[in-house]
Amino acid sequence: MSLHDVLLPEFDAEMKKTRVTLERVPEDKPEFKPHEKSTTMRKLANHTGEMPMFLSLILTTPEFDLAKPSVELPKPPGTFEERLERFDAMVAEARAQLAAADDEALYESWKLSMGDHVIFSGPRYHAVRSLFFNHMIHHRAQLGVYLRMTGCPVPSIYGPSADES
């Protein structure tokens, strides 16, 4: 079994859960943040919704330097619908790239840095697991807290939530 055969079902499941969470983000509370050091709900939802683009970077580049981005980041979506449309498009693109990735490519080295500071250097599949999946799941969970604090129903992710059985 190839690595992408292992990663694709997880990708599909996590993207579905992330979309359900993004669907719950209320449009009327974009500036909500639970603490002065926290980011706003809008920024967190946009960042979470753009995570599939990061997977595409991992799969299609040998490295990414946050200090000198090699790709132009899209401007933030202006509406709730635009966020979901962009997420769906990025998911489709990232899924196709993951499906096309062979084991040789997934074992190649990939690097994430901030100028001279190396944040990650290792096999591309490890970047997919730790930098993409774990990072996205972390931010999706943060969104769950924001939803709870604003009275929005929290979706069931890995089991029932207080709002769904």
Biotite code that builds the C-alpha atoms (Angstrom):
import biotite.structure as struc

atoms = struc.array([
    struc.Atom([0.000, 0.000, 0.000], chain_id="A", res_id=1, res_name="MET", atom_name="CA", element="C"),
    struc.Atom([1.381, 3.399, -0.936], chain_id="A", res_id=2, res_name="SER", atom_name="CA", element="C"),
    struc.Atom([1.617, 6.348, 1.433], chain_id="A", res_id=3, res_name="LEU", atom_name="CA", element="C"),
    struc.Atom([-0.978, 8.373, -0.455], chain_id="A", res_id=4, res_name="HIS", atom_name="CA", element="C"),
    struc.Atom([-3.392, 5.427, -0.096], chain_id="A", res_id=5, res_name="ASP", atom_name="CA", element="C"),
    struc.Atom([-2.943, 5.758, 3.665], chain_id="A", res_id=6, res_name="VAL", atom_name="CA", element="C"),
    struc.Atom([-3.153, 9.556, 3.693], chain_id="A", res_id=7, res_name="LEU", atom_name="CA", element="C"),
    struc.Atom([-6.122, 10.063, 1.338], chain_id="A", res_id=8, res_name="LEU", atom_name="CA", element="C"),
    struc.Atom([-8.857, 8.598, 3.584], chain_id="A", res_id=9, res_name="PRO", atom_name="CA", element="C"),
    struc.Atom([-7.583, 10.716, 6.479], chain_id="A", res_id=10, res_name="GLU", atom_name="CA", element="C"),
    struc.Atom([-7.486, 13.770, 4.218], chain_id="A", res_id=11, res_name="PHE", atom_name="CA", element="C"),
    struc.Atom([-11.080, 13.199, 3.109], chain_id="A", res_id=12, res_name="ASP", atom_name="CA", element="C"),
    struc.Atom([-12.323, 12.712, 6.670], chain_id="A", res_id=13, res_name="ALA", atom_name="CA", element="C"),
    struc.Atom([-10.489, 15.749, 8.064], chain_id="A", res_id=14, res_name="GLU", atom_name="CA", element="C"),
    struc.Atom([-11.574, 18.022, 5.220], chain_id="A", res_id=15, res_name="MET", atom_name="CA", element="C"),
    struc.Atom([-15.199, 17.024, 5.774], chain_id="A", res_id=16, res_name="LYS", atom_name="CA", element="C"),
    struc.Atom([-14.905, 17.808, 9.506], chain_id="A", res_id=17, res_name="LYS", atom_name="CA", element="C"),
    struc.Atom([-13.169, 21.095, 8.790], chain_id="A", res_id=18, res_name="THR", atom_name="CA", element="C"),
    struc.Atom([-15.831, 22.172, 6.303], chain_id="A", res_id=19, res_name="ARG", atom_name="CA", element="C"),
    struc.Atom([-18.604, 21.417, 8.804], chain_id="A", res_id=20, res_name="VAL", atom_name="CA", element="C"),
    struc.Atom([-16.778, 23.557, 11.365], chain_id="A", res_id=21, res_name="THR", atom_name="CA", element="C"),
    struc.Atom([-16.282, 26.407, 8.878], chain_id="A", res_id=22, res_name="LEU", atom_name="CA", element="C"),
    struc.Atom([-20.006, 26.241, 8.014], chain_id="A", res_id=23, res_name="GLU", atom_name="CA", element="C"),
    struc.Atom([-20.806, 27.043, 11.646], chain_id="A", res_id=24, res_name="ARG", atom_name="CA", element="C"),
    struc.Atom([-18.708, 30.221, 11.839], chain_id="A", res_id=25, res_name="VAL", atom_name="CA", element="C"),
    struc.Atom([-21.176, 33.076, 12.331], chain_id="A", res_id=26, res_name="PRO", atom_name="CA", element="C"),
    struc.Atom([-20.941, 36.067, 10.014], chain_id="A", res_id=27, res_name="GLU", atom_name="CA", element="C"),
    struc.Atom([-22.181, 38.437, 12.710], chain_id="A", res_id=28, res_name="ASP", atom_name="CA", element="C"),
    struc.Atom([-19.219, 37.946, 15.078], chain_id="A", res_id=29, res_name="LYS", atom_name="CA", element="C"),
    struc.Atom([-16.122, 38.379, 12.871], chain_id="A", res_id=30, res_name="PRO", atom_name="CA", element="C"),
    struc.Atom([-14.139, 40.354, 15.439], chain_id="A", res_id=31, res_name="GLU", atom_name="CA", element="C"),
    struc.Atom([-14.838, 38.020, 18.375], chain_id="A", res_id=32, res_name="PHE", atom_name="CA", element="C"),
    struc.Atom([-11.775, 36.796, 20.229], chain_id="A", res_id=33, res_name="LYS", atom_name="CA", element="C"),
    struc.Atom([-11.737, 35.089, 23.624], chain_id="A", res_id=34, res_name="PRO", atom_name="CA", element="C"),
    struc.Atom([-8.661, 36.932, 24.877], chain_id="A", res_id=35, res_name="HIS", atom_name="CA", element="C"),
    struc.Atom([-6.736, 40.066, 23.963], chain_id="A", res_id=36, res_name="GLU", atom_name="CA", element="C"),
    struc.Atom([-3.820, 37.896, 22.749], chain_id="A", res_id=37, res_name="LYS", atom_name="CA", element="C"),
    struc.Atom([-6.106, 35.742, 20.595], chain_id="A", res_id=38, res_name="SER", atom_name="CA", element="C"),
    struc.Atom([-6.794, 36.298, 16.918], chain_id="A", res_id=39, res_name="THR", atom_name="CA", element="C"),
    struc.Atom([-10.249, 37.202, 15.682], chain_id="A", res_id=40, res_name="THR", atom_name="CA", element="C"),
    struc.Atom([-12.781, 34.602, 14.622], chain_id="A", res_id=41, res_name="MET", atom_name="CA", element="C"),
    struc.Atom([-12.598, 35.862, 11.028], chain_id="A", res_id=42, res_name="ARG", atom_name="CA", element="C"),
    struc.Atom([-8.795, 35.545, 10.857], chain_id="A", res_id=43, res_name="LYS", atom_name="CA", element="C"),
    struc.Atom([-8.856, 32.117, 12.500], chain_id="A", res_id=44, res_name="LEU", atom_name="CA", element="C"),
    struc.Atom([-11.590, 30.847, 10.160], chain_id="A", res_id=45, res_name="ALA", atom_name="CA", element="C"),
    struc.Atom([-9.767, 32.220, 7.117], chain_id="A", res_id=46, res_name="ASN", atom_name="CA", element="C"),
    struc.Atom([-6.465, 30.657, 8.212], chain_id="A", res_id=47, res_name="HIS", atom_name="CA", element="C"),
    struc.Atom([-8.125, 27.313, 8.895], chain_id="A", res_id=48, res_name="THR", atom_name="CA", element="C"),
    struc.Atom([-9.910, 27.457, 5.551], chain_id="A", res_id=49, res_name="GLY", atom_name="CA", element="C"),
    struc.Atom([-6.650, 28.105, 3.710], chain_id="A", res_id=50, res_name="GLU", atom_name="CA", element="C"),
    struc.Atom([-4.751, 25.161, 5.222], chain_id="A", res_id=51, res_name="MET", atom_name="CA", element="C"),
    struc.Atom([-5.248, 22.969, 2.112], chain_id="A", res_id=52, res_name="PRO", atom_name="CA", element="C"),
    struc.Atom([-3.125, 25.530, 0.228], chain_id="A", res_id=53, res_name="MET", atom_name="CA", element="C"),
    struc.Atom([-0.303, 24.739, 2.673], chain_id="A", res_id=54, res_name="PHE", atom_name="CA", element="C"),
    struc.Atom([-0.622, 21.045, 1.821], chain_id="A", res_id=55, res_name="LEU", atom_name="CA", element="C"),
    struc.Atom([-0.255, 21.984, -1.851], chain_id="A", res_id=56, res_name="SER", atom_name="CA", element="C"),
    struc.Atom([2.955, 23.862, -1.004], chain_id="A", res_id=57, res_name="LEU", atom_name="CA", element="C"),
    struc.Atom([4.322, 20.834, 0.844], chain_id="A", res_id=58, res_name="ILE", atom_name="CA", element="C"),
    struc.Atom([3.515, 18.566, -2.086], chain_id="A", res_id=59, res_name="LEU", atom_name="CA", element="C"),
    struc.Atom([4.756, 20.801, -4.899], chain_id="A", res_id=60, res_name="THR", atom_name="CA", element="C"),
    struc.Atom([7.805, 22.659, -3.561], chain_id="A", res_id=61, res_name="THR", atom_name="CA", element="C"),
    struc.Atom([11.123, 21.520, -2.054], chain_id="A", res_id=62, res_name="PRO", atom_name="CA", element="C"),
    struc.Atom([10.902, 24.135, 0.702], chain_id="A", res_id=63, res_name="GLU", atom_name="CA", element="C"),
    struc.Atom([9.024, 27.169, 1.912], chain_id="A", res_id=64, res_name="PHE", atom_name="CA", element="C"),
    struc.Atom([10.545, 30.218, 3.576], chain_id="A", res_id=65, res_name="ASP", atom_name="CA", element="C"),
    struc.Atom([8.011, 32.198, 5.573], chain_id="A", res_id=66, res_name="LEU", atom_name="CA", element="C"),
    struc.Atom([10.320, 35.238, 5.459], chain_id="A", res_id=67, res_name="ALA", atom_name="CA", element="C"),
    struc.Atom([10.356, 35.206, 1.637], chain_id="A", res_id=68, res_name="LYS", atom_name="CA", element="C"),
    struc.Atom([7.205, 33.439, 0.418], chain_id="A", res_id=69, res_name="PRO", atom_name="CA", element="C"),
    struc.Atom([7.638, 31.939, -3.036], chain_id="A", res_id=70, res_name="SER", atom_name="CA", element="C"),
    struc.Atom([3.920, 32.160, -3.731], chain_id="A", res_id=71, res_name="VAL", atom_name="CA", element="C"),
    struc.Atom([1.545, 35.056, -3.450], chain_id="A", res_id=72, res_name="GLU", atom_name="CA", element="C"),
    struc.Atom([-0.922, 34.444, -0.671], chain_id="A", res_id=73, res_name="LEU", atom_name="CA", element="C"),
    struc.Atom([-4.513, 35.211, -1.619], chain_id="A", res_id=74, res_name="PRO", atom_name="CA", element="C"),
    struc.Atom([-6.238, 38.175, -0.046], chain_id="A", res_id=75, res_name="LYS", atom_name="CA", element="C"),
    struc.Atom([-8.654, 37.142, 2.700], chain_id="A", res_id=76, res_name="PRO", atom_name="CA", element="C"),
    struc.Atom([-12.129, 36.147, 1.540], chain_id="A", res_id=77, res_name="PRO", atom_name="CA", element="C"),
    struc.Atom([-14.700, 38.873, 1.882], chain_id="A", res_id=78, res_name="GLY", atom_name="CA", element="C"),
    struc.Atom([-17.723, 36.722, 2.676], chain_id="A", res_id=79, res_name="THR", atom_name="CA", element="C"),
    struc.Atom([-18.729, 33.500, 4.368], chain_id="A", res_id=80, res_name="PHE", atom_name="CA", element="C"),
    struc.Atom([-19.640, 31.982, 0.996], chain_id="A", res_id=81, res_name="GLU", atom_name="CA", element="C"),
    struc.Atom([-16.312, 33.014, -0.516], chain_id="A", res_id=82, res_name="GLU", atom_name="CA", element="C"),
    struc.Atom([-14.447, 31.335, 2.364], chain_id="A", res_id=83, res_name="ARG", atom_name="CA", element="C"),
    struc.Atom([-16.286, 28.049, 1.759], chain_id="A", res_id=84, res_name="LEU", atom_name="CA", element="C"),
    struc.Atom([-15.891, 28.247, -2.035], chain_id="A", res_id=85, res_name="GLU", atom_name="CA", element="C"),
    struc.Atom([-12.170, 28.905, -1.676], chain_id="A", res_id=86, res_name="ARG", atom_name="CA", element="C"),
    struc.Atom([-11.837, 26.069, 0.846], chain_id="A", res_id=87, res_name="PHE", atom_name="CA", element="C"),
    struc.Atom([-13.601, 23.654, -1.523], chain_id="A", res_id=88, res_name="ASP", atom_name="CA", element="C"),
    struc.Atom([-11.348, 24.663, -4.426], chain_id="A", res_id=89, res_name="ALA", atom_name="CA", element="C"),
    struc.Atom([-8.187, 24.323, -2.325], chain_id="A", res_id=90, res_name="MET", atom_name="CA", element="C"),
    struc.Atom([-9.349, 20.934, -1.023], chain_id="A", res_id=91, res_name="VAL", atom_name="CA", element="C"),
    struc.Atom([-9.940, 19.668, -4.563], chain_id="A", res_id=92, res_name="ALA", atom_name="CA", element="C"),
    struc.Atom([-6.512, 20.854, -5.718], chain_id="A", res_id=93, res_name="GLU", atom_name="CA", element="C"),
    struc.Atom([-4.668, 19.495, -2.680], chain_id="A", res_id=94, res_name="ALA", atom_name="CA", element="C"),
    struc.Atom([-6.480, 16.156, -2.906], chain_id="A", res_id=95, res_name="ARG", atom_name="CA", element="C"),
    struc.Atom([-5.523, 15.739, -6.555], chain_id="A", res_id=96, res_name="ALA", atom_name="CA", element="C"),
    struc.Atom([-1.902, 16.533, -5.718], chain_id="A", res_id=97, res_name="GLN", atom_name="CA", element="C"),
    struc.Atom([-1.884, 14.082, -2.819], chain_id="A", res_id=98, res_name="LEU", atom_name="CA", element="C"),
    struc.Atom([-3.465, 11.370, -4.970], chain_id="A", res_id=99, res_name="ALA", atom_name="CA", element="C"),
    struc.Atom([-0.785, 11.934, -7.621], chain_id="A", res_id=100, res_name="ALA", atom_name="CA", element="C"),
    struc.Atom([2.123, 11.859, -5.163], chain_id="A", res_id=101, res_name="ALA", atom_name="CA", element="C"),
    struc.Atom([4.100, 8.640, -5.277], chain_id="A", res_id=102, res_name="ASP", atom_name="CA", element="C"),
    struc.Atom([6.065, 7.210, -2.361], chain_id="A", res_id=103, res_name="ASP", atom_name="CA", element="C"),
    struc.Atom([9.348, 8.492, -3.749], chain_id="A", res_id=104, res_name="GLU", atom_name="CA", element="C"),
    struc.Atom([8.044, 12.062, -3.726], chain_id="A", res_id=105, res_name="ALA", atom_name="CA", element="C"),
    struc.Atom([6.537, 11.655, -0.247], chain_id="A", res_id=106, res_name="LEU", atom_name="CA", element="C"),
    struc.Atom([9.876, 10.435, 1.136], chain_id="A", res_id=107, res_name="TYR", atom_name="CA", element="C"),
    struc.Atom([11.801, 13.374, -0.374], chain_id="A", res_id=108, res_name="GLU", atom_name="CA", element="C"),
    struc.Atom([13.069, 16.003, 2.029], chain_id="A", res_id=109, res_name="SER", atom_name="CA", element="C"),
    struc.Atom([11.022, 19.147, 2.567], chain_id="A", res_id=110, res_name="TRP", atom_name="CA", element="C"),
    struc.Atom([11.964, 22.226, 4.574], chain_id="A", res_id=111, res_name="LYS", atom_name="CA", element="C"),
    struc.Atom([10.044, 25.015, 6.280], chain_id="A", res_id=112, res_name="LEU", atom_name="CA", element="C"),
    struc.Atom([12.057, 27.982, 7.459], chain_id="A", res_id=113, res_name="SER", atom_name="CA", element="C"),
    struc.Atom([11.846, 31.579, 8.569], chain_id="A", res_id=114, res_name="MET", atom_name="CA", element="C"),
    struc.Atom([14.938, 33.043, 6.975], chain_id="A", res_id=115, res_name="GLY", atom_name="CA", element="C"),
    struc.Atom([17.939, 31.232, 8.459], chain_id="A", res_id=116, res_name="ASP", atom_name="CA", element="C"),
    struc.Atom([15.841, 29.567, 11.175], chain_id="A", res_id=117, res_name="HIS", atom_name="CA", element="C"),
    struc.Atom([14.794, 26.059, 10.129], chain_id="A", res_id=118, res_name="VAL", atom_name="CA", element="C"),
    struc.Atom([11.383, 25.189, 11.571], chain_id="A", res_id=119, res_name="ILE", atom_name="CA", element="C"),
    struc.Atom([11.101, 21.759, 9.952], chain_id="A", res_id=120, res_name="PHE", atom_name="CA", element="C"),
    struc.Atom([13.297, 19.609, 7.780], chain_id="A", res_id=121, res_name="SER", atom_name="CA", element="C"),
    struc.Atom([12.393, 16.028, 7.014], chain_id="A", res_id=122, res_name="GLY", atom_name="CA", element="C"),
    struc.Atom([10.459, 13.687, 4.753], chain_id="A", res_id=123, res_name="PRO", atom_name="CA", element="C"),
    struc.Atom([7.584, 15.323, 2.912], chain_id="A", res_id=124, res_name="ARG", atom_name="CA", element="C"),
    struc.Atom([5.090, 12.762, 4.300], chain_id="A", res_id=125, res_name="TYR", atom_name="CA", element="C"),
    struc.Atom([6.088, 13.808, 7.838], chain_id="A", res_id=126, res_name="HIS", atom_name="CA", element="C"),
    struc.Atom([5.436, 17.438, 6.898], chain_id="A", res_id=127, res_name="ALA", atom_name="CA", element="C"),
    struc.Atom([2.020, 16.376, 5.600], chain_id="A", res_id=128, res_name="VAL", atom_name="CA", element="C"),
    struc.Atom([1.225, 14.652, 8.897], chain_id="A", res_id=129, res_name="ARG", atom_name="CA", element="C"),
    struc.Atom([2.678, 17.147, 11.363], chain_id="A", res_id=130, res_name="SER", atom_name="CA", element="C"),
    struc.Atom([2.631, 20.511, 9.607], chain_id="A", res_id=131, res_name="LEU", atom_name="CA", element="C"),
    struc.Atom([-0.571, 20.099, 7.653], chain_id="A", res_id=132, res_name="PHE", atom_name="CA", element="C"),
    struc.Atom([-2.911, 17.675, 9.449], chain_id="A", res_id=133, res_name="PHE", atom_name="CA", element="C"),
    struc.Atom([-1.915, 18.520, 13.022], chain_id="A", res_id=134, res_name="ASN", atom_name="CA", element="C"),
    struc.Atom([-1.774, 22.250, 12.319], chain_id="A", res_id=135, res_name="HIS", atom_name="CA", element="C"),
    struc.Atom([-5.206, 22.265, 10.686], chain_id="A", res_id=136, res_name="MET", atom_name="CA", element="C"),
    struc.Atom([-6.750, 20.122, 13.428], chain_id="A", res_id=137, res_name="ILE", atom_name="CA", element="C"),
    struc.Atom([-5.304, 22.485, 16.055], chain_id="A", res_id=138, res_name="HIS", atom_name="CA", element="C"),
    struc.Atom([-6.929, 25.521, 14.437], chain_id="A", res_id=139, res_name="HIS", atom_name="CA", element="C"),
    struc.Atom([-10.202, 23.689, 13.837], chain_id="A", res_id=140, res_name="ARG", atom_name="CA", element="C"),
    struc.Atom([-10.297, 22.891, 17.559], chain_id="A", res_id=141, res_name="ALA", atom_name="CA", element="C"),
    struc.Atom([-9.670, 26.548, 18.368], chain_id="A", res_id=142, res_name="GLN", atom_name="CA", element="C"),
    struc.Atom([-12.634, 27.414, 16.165], chain_id="A", res_id=143, res_name="LEU", atom_name="CA", element="C"),
    struc.Atom([-14.700, 24.934, 18.170], chain_id="A", res_id=144, res_name="GLY", atom_name="CA", element="C"),
    struc.Atom([-13.910, 26.901, 21.322], chain_id="A", res_id=145, res_name="VAL", atom_name="CA", element="C"),
    struc.Atom([-14.827, 30.165, 19.601], chain_id="A", res_id=146, res_name="TYR", atom_name="CA", element="C"),
    struc.Atom([-18.107, 28.612, 18.467], chain_id="A", res_id=147, res_name="LEU", atom_name="CA", element="C"),
    struc.Atom([-18.913, 27.451, 21.994], chain_id="A", res_id=148, res_name="ARG", atom_name="CA", element="C"),
    struc.Atom([-18.084, 30.851, 23.481], chain_id="A", res_id=149, res_name="MET", atom_name="CA", element="C"),
    struc.Atom([-20.367, 32.652, 20.999], chain_id="A", res_id=150, res_name="THR", atom_name="CA", element="C"),
    struc.Atom([-23.301, 30.292, 21.500], chain_id="A", res_id=151, res_name="GLY", atom_name="CA", element="C"),
    struc.Atom([-22.988, 28.584, 18.117], chain_id="A", res_id=152, res_name="CYS", atom_name="CA", element="C"),
    struc.Atom([-23.514, 24.816, 17.898], chain_id="A", res_id=153, res_name="PRO", atom_name="CA", element="C"),
    struc.Atom([-20.245, 22.872, 17.955], chain_id="A", res_id=154, res_name="VAL", atom_name="CA", element="C"),
    struc.Atom([-20.152, 20.043, 15.411], chain_id="A", res_id=155, res_name="PRO", atom_name="CA", element="C"),
    struc.Atom([-19.438, 16.466, 16.295], chain_id="A", res_id=156, res_name="SER", atom_name="CA", element="C"),
    struc.Atom([-15.868, 15.798, 15.164], chain_id="A", res_id=157, res_name="ILE", atom_name="CA", element="C"),
    struc.Atom([-14.468, 12.566, 16.648], chain_id="A", res_id=158, res_name="TYR", atom_name="CA", element="C"),
    struc.Atom([-17.500, 11.768, 18.732], chain_id="A", res_id=159, res_name="GLY", atom_name="CA", element="C"),
    struc.Atom([-20.593, 13.540, 20.008], chain_id="A", res_id=160, res_name="PRO", atom_name="CA", element="C"),
    struc.Atom([-20.478, 17.194, 20.982], chain_id="A", res_id=161, res_name="SER", atom_name="CA", element="C"),
    struc.Atom([-22.808, 18.767, 23.531], chain_id="A", res_id=162, res_name="ALA", atom_name="CA", element="C"),
    struc.Atom([-24.825, 19.975, 20.533], chain_id="A", res_id=163, res_name="ASP", atom_name="CA", element="C"),
    struc.Atom([-24.916, 16.771, 18.462], chain_id="A", res_id=164, res_name="GLU", atom_name="CA", element="C"),
    struc.Atom([-25.183, 13.152, 19.414], chain_id="A", res_id=165, res_name="SER", atom_name="CA", element="C"),
])
